[in-house]
Amino acid sequence: MSPIAYNSFALTRIADFARSLSQLHHASRRRPVDDDQIDRAFDAVCVSVWGYTTDDFDDDLLSGADHAWLDTLDEAHARIFAAEQGYDLVDDHGMLADWWGYCWMILAEKRGLLTPENRAAARAAIEDSYRAAPNVIGVILSR
């Protein structure tokens, strides 16, 4: 069996969209970085690349086999999977820190889950969970 070769010029290099997030991860090695800051930066990368975030689809829309596959995914297989779908998970220092989250997005795209309908349903579920929480008197949303 011959090795798989990819045209690196044809791949979407996620690192090009993740510079701020990578800088946050590097900074977190020297000082505490707020998890919300990292989450917002990750979401910004996802919106830049796919137009959606992991909050824009229900995880239950992925099959049990997809969840099992994601749970066993390692960096080497993630890199191959991403390249097969047209994405590069490597920056100048190696694998991107959030490679697993990007694989969720790539798989969701592959399964056709990144749709306005799924986004609306996921957002409604999030709003419902906020409203159901004790001591919540209102939910303010930005759209």
PAFI-618440 format. One record per residue (C-alpha): residue in one letter; residue number from 0; x, y, z. Coordinates in Angstrom, 2 decimals, always signed. Example, Ala and Ser with C-alpha at 12.3 -4.5 7.8 and 13.67 -1.06 7.14 Angstrom:
<r aa="A" i="0" u="+12.30" v="-4.50" w="+7.80"/>
<r aa="S" i="1" u="+13.67" v="-1.06" w="+7.14"/>
***
This chain:
<r aa="M" i="0" u="+0.00" v="+0.00" w="+0.00"/>
<r aa="S" i="1" u="+1.40" v="+3.38" w="-0.95"/>
<r aa="P" i="2" u="+1.38" v="+6.33" w="+1.45"/>
<r aa="I" i="3" u="-1.39" v="+8.87" w="+1.10"/>
<r aa="A" i="4" u="-0.27" v="+12.14" w="-0.47"/>
<r aa="Y" i="5" u="-2.24" v="+15.36" w="-0.20"/>
<r aa="N" i="6" u="-1.81" v="+18.58" w="-2.07"/>
<r aa="S" i="7" u="-1.12" v="+20.87" w="+0.87"/>
<r aa="F" i="8" u="-2.01" v="+23.89" w="-1.26"/>
<r aa="A" i="9" u="-5.54" v="+22.53" w="-1.73"/>
<r aa="L" i="10" u="-6.18" v="+22.11" w="+2.02"/>
<r aa="T" i="11" u="-7.85" v="+24.74" w="+4.17"/>
<r aa="R" i="12" u="-5.18" v="+25.50" w="+6.75"/>
<r aa="I" i="13" u="-7.14" v="+26.00" w="+9.96"/>
<r aa="A" i="14" u="-4.03" v="+27.46" w="+11.60"/>
<r aa="D" i="15" u="-4.44" v="+30.53" w="+9.38"/>
<r aa="F" i="16" u="-7.73" v="+31.21" w="+11.17"/>
<r aa="A" i="17" u="-6.52" v="+30.15" w="+14.64"/>
<r aa="R" i="18" u="-3.63" v="+32.54" w="+15.29"/>
<r aa="S" i="19" u="-5.34" v="+34.30" w="+18.22"/>
<r aa="L" i="20" u="-6.43" v="+30.99" w="+19.72"/>
<r aa="S" i="21" u="-2.93" v="+29.54" w="+19.37"/>
<r aa="Q" i="22" u="-1.51" v="+32.64" w="+21.06"/>
<r aa="L" i="23" u="-3.93" v="+32.12" w="+23.96"/>
<r aa="H" i="24" u="-2.83" v="+28.50" w="+24.32"/>
<r aa="H" i="25" u="+0.83" v="+29.56" w="+24.32"/>
<r aa="A" i="26" u="+0.09" v="+32.29" w="+26.88"/>
<r aa="S" i="27" u="-1.70" v="+29.76" w="+29.11"/>
<r aa="R" i="28" u="+1.64" v="+28.01" w="+29.64"/>
<r aa="R" i="29" u="+2.98" v="+31.16" w="+31.34"/>
<r aa="R" i="30" u="-0.11" v="+32.61" w="+33.02"/>
<r aa="P" i="31" u="-3.72" v="+31.70" w="+33.72"/>
<r aa="V" i="32" u="-6.05" v="+32.27" w="+30.76"/>
<r aa="D" i="33" u="-9.80" v="+32.37" w="+31.21"/>
<r aa="D" i="34" u="-11.53" v="+29.30" w="+29.74"/>
<r aa="D" i="35" u="-14.28" v="+31.53" w="+28.36"/>
<r aa="Q" i="36" u="-11.65" v="+33.47" w="+26.42"/>
<r aa="I" i="37" u="-10.40" v="+30.22" w="+24.85"/>
<r aa="D" i="38" u="-13.97" v="+29.09" w="+24.12"/>
<r aa="R" i="39" u="-14.80" v="+32.39" w="+22.41"/>
<r aa="A" i="40" u="-11.59" v="+32.22" w="+20.34"/>
<r aa="F" i="41" u="-12.35" v="+28.60" w="+19.36"/>
<r aa="D" i="42" u="-15.88" v="+29.60" w="+18.32"/>
<r aa="A" i="43" u="-14.45" v="+32.49" w="+16.29"/>
<r aa="V" i="44" u="-12.22" v="+30.05" w="+14.40"/>
<r aa="C" i="45" u="-15.17" v="+27.75" w="+13.72"/>
<r aa="V" i="46" u="-17.32" v="+30.63" w="+12.47"/>
<r aa="S" i="47" u="-14.48" v="+31.83" w="+10.23"/>
<r aa="V" i="48" u="-13.94" v="+28.37" w="+8.72"/>
<r aa="W" i="49" u="-17.44" v="+26.83" w="+8.68"/>
<r aa="G" i="50" u="-19.87" v="+29.62" w="+9.57"/>
<r aa="Y" i="51" u="-21.02" v="+27.52" w="+12.55"/>
<r aa="T" i="52" u="-19.78" v="+26.45" w="+16.00"/>
<r aa="T" i="53" u="-20.11" v="+23.23" w="+17.99"/>
<r aa="D" i="54" u="-23.06" v="+24.90" w="+19.75"/>
<r aa="D" i="55" u="-24.92" v="+25.11" w="+16.44"/>
<r aa="F" i="56" u="-25.84" v="+21.43" w="+16.25"/>
<r aa="D" i="57" u="-26.99" v="+18.82" w="+18.74"/>
<r aa="D" i="58" u="-24.35" v="+16.18" w="+19.48"/>
<r aa="D" i="59" u="-27.13" v="+13.59" w="+19.42"/>
<r aa="L" i="60" u="-27.43" v="+14.11" w="+15.67"/>
<r aa="L" i="61" u="-24.14" v="+12.21" w="+15.32"/>
<r aa="S" i="62" u="-24.54" v="+8.44" w="+15.37"/>
<r aa="G" i="63" u="-23.26" v="+6.20" w="+18.14"/>
<r aa="A" i="64" u="-20.60" v="+4.99" w="+15.72"/>
<r aa="D" i="65" u="-19.51" v="+8.59" w="+15.10"/>
<r aa="H" i="66" u="-19.25" v="+9.23" w="+18.85"/>
<r aa="A" i="67" u="-17.25" v="+6.03" w="+19.34"/>
<r aa="W" i="68" u="-14.94" v="+7.00" w="+16.49"/>
<r aa="L" i="69" u="-14.40" v="+10.49" w="+17.92"/>
<r aa="D" i="70" u="-13.71" v="+9.03" w="+21.38"/>
<r aa="T" i="71" u="-10.89" v="+6.88" w="+19.99"/>
<r aa="L" i="72" u="-9.46" v="+9.51" w="+17.65"/>
<r aa="D" i="73" u="-5.77" v="+10.29" w="+18.04"/>
<r aa="E" i="74" u="-3.67" v="+13.02" w="+16.45"/>
<r aa="A" i="75" u="-2.37" v="+10.86" w="+13.60"/>
<r aa="H" i="76" u="-5.82" v="+9.66" w="+12.54"/>
<r aa="A" i="77" u="-7.27" v="+13.13" w="+13.04"/>
<r aa="R" i="78" u="-4.70" v="+14.60" w="+10.69"/>
<r aa="I" i="79" u="-5.49" v="+11.99" w="+8.01"/>
<r aa="F" i="80" u="-9.26" v="+12.39" w="+8.45"/>
<r aa="A" i="81" u="-9.02" v="+16.18" w="+8.23"/>
<r aa="A" i="82" u="-6.83" v="+16.03" w="+5.12"/>
<r aa="E" i="83" u="-9.26" v="+13.63" w="+3.45"/>
<r aa="Q" i="84" u="-11.98" v="+16.24" w="+4.04"/>
<r aa="G" i="85" u="-9.81" v="+19.13" w="+2.78"/>
<r aa="Y" i="86" u="-8.44" v="+20.53" w="+6.06"/>
<r aa="D" i="87" u="-4.99" v="+20.85" w="+7.62"/>
<r aa="L" i="88" u="-4.74" v="+20.64" w="+11.43"/>
<r aa="V" i="89" u="-1.06" v="+21.61" w="+11.67"/>
<r aa="D" i="90" u="+0.59" v="+24.94" w="+12.37"/>
<r aa="D" i="91" u="+4.28" v="+25.88" w="+12.50"/>
<r aa="H" i="92" u="+4.63" v="+24.12" w="+15.88"/>
<r aa="G" i="93" u="+2.75" v="+20.87" w="+15.15"/>
<r aa="M" i="94" u="-0.86" v="+19.81" w="+15.68"/>
<r aa="L" i="95" u="-3.26" v="+22.55" w="+16.66"/>
<r aa="A" i="96" u="-4.20" v="+22.38" w="+20.34"/>
<r aa="D" i="97" u="-7.92" v="+22.13" w="+19.52"/>
<r aa="W" i="98" u="-7.61" v="+19.46" w="+16.80"/>
<r aa="W" i="99" u="-10.27" v="+17.27" w="+18.39"/>
<r aa="G" i="100" u="-12.86" v="+20.07" w="+18.37"/>
<r aa="Y" i="101" u="-12.07" v="+20.81" w="+14.75"/>
<r aa="C" i="102" u="-12.63" v="+17.14" w="+13.95"/>
<r aa="W" i="103" u="-16.11" v="+17.46" w="+15.50"/>
<r aa="M" i="104" u="-16.78" v="+20.35" w="+13.12"/>
<r aa="I" i="105" u="-15.35" v="+18.51" w="+10.12"/>
<r aa="L" i="106" u="-17.47" v="+15.44" w="+10.91"/>
<r aa="A" i="107" u="-20.58" v="+17.58" w="+11.43"/>
<r aa="E" i="108" u="-19.96" v="+19.18" w="+8.05"/>
<r aa="K" i="109" u="-19.43" v="+15.78" w="+6.45"/>
<r aa="R" i="110" u="-22.72" v="+14.52" w="+7.95"/>
<r aa="G" i="111" u="-24.61" v="+17.61" w="+6.74"/>
<r aa="L" i="112" u="-25.40" v="+18.87" w="+10.25"/>
<r aa="L" i="113" u="-24.29" v="+22.46" w="+9.71"/>
<r aa="T" i="114" u="-27.67" v="+23.83" w="+8.66"/>
<r aa="P" i="115" u="-29.76" v="+26.85" w="+9.68"/>
<r aa="E" i="116" u="-32.48" v="+24.45" w="+10.94"/>
<r aa="N" i="117" u="-30.06" v="+22.58" w="+13.22"/>
<r aa="R" i="118" u="-28.63" v="+25.88" w="+14.44"/>
<r aa="A" i="119" u="-32.09" v="+27.18" w="+15.35"/>
<r aa="A" i="120" u="-32.98" v="+23.95" w="+17.16"/>
<r aa="A" i="121" u="-29.69" v="+23.90" w="+19.07"/>
<r aa="R" i="122" u="-30.04" v="+27.56" w="+20.08"/>
<r aa="A" i="123" u="-33.63" v="+26.95" w="+21.23"/>
<r aa="A" i="124" u="-32.44" v="+24.02" w="+23.36"/>
<r aa="I" i="125" u="-29.72" v="+26.19" w="+24.93"/>
<r aa="E" i="126" u="-32.25" v="+28.95" w="+25.67"/>
<r aa="D" i="127" u="-34.63" v="+26.40" w="+27.23"/>
<r aa="S" i="128" u="-31.86" v="+25.03" w="+29.45"/>
<r aa="Y" i="129" u="-31.01" v="+28.57" w="+30.61"/>
<r aa="R" i="130" u="-34.67" v="+29.31" w="+31.38"/>
<r aa="A" i="131" u="-35.02" v="+26.05" w="+33.31"/>
<r aa="A" i="132" u="-32.02" v="+26.81" w="+35.53"/>
<r aa="P" i="133" u="-32.85" v="+27.89" w="+39.07"/>
<r aa="N" i="134" u="-32.57" v="+31.60" w="+39.86"/>
<r aa="V" i="135" u="-32.67" v="+32.66" w="+36.18"/>
<r aa="I" i="136" u="-35.12" v="+35.48" w="+35.65"/>
<r aa="G" i="137" u="-34.34" v="+36.21" w="+32.02"/>
<r aa="V" i="138" u="-32.20" v="+35.35" w="+29.05"/>
<r aa="I" i="139" u="-30.65" v="+38.04" w="+26.86"/>
<r aa="L" i="140" u="-29.58" v="+36.87" w="+23.42"/>
<r aa="S" i="141" u="-27.58" v="+38.51" w="+20.69"/>
<r aa="R" i="142" u="-28.40" v="+37.48" w="+17.14"/>
***
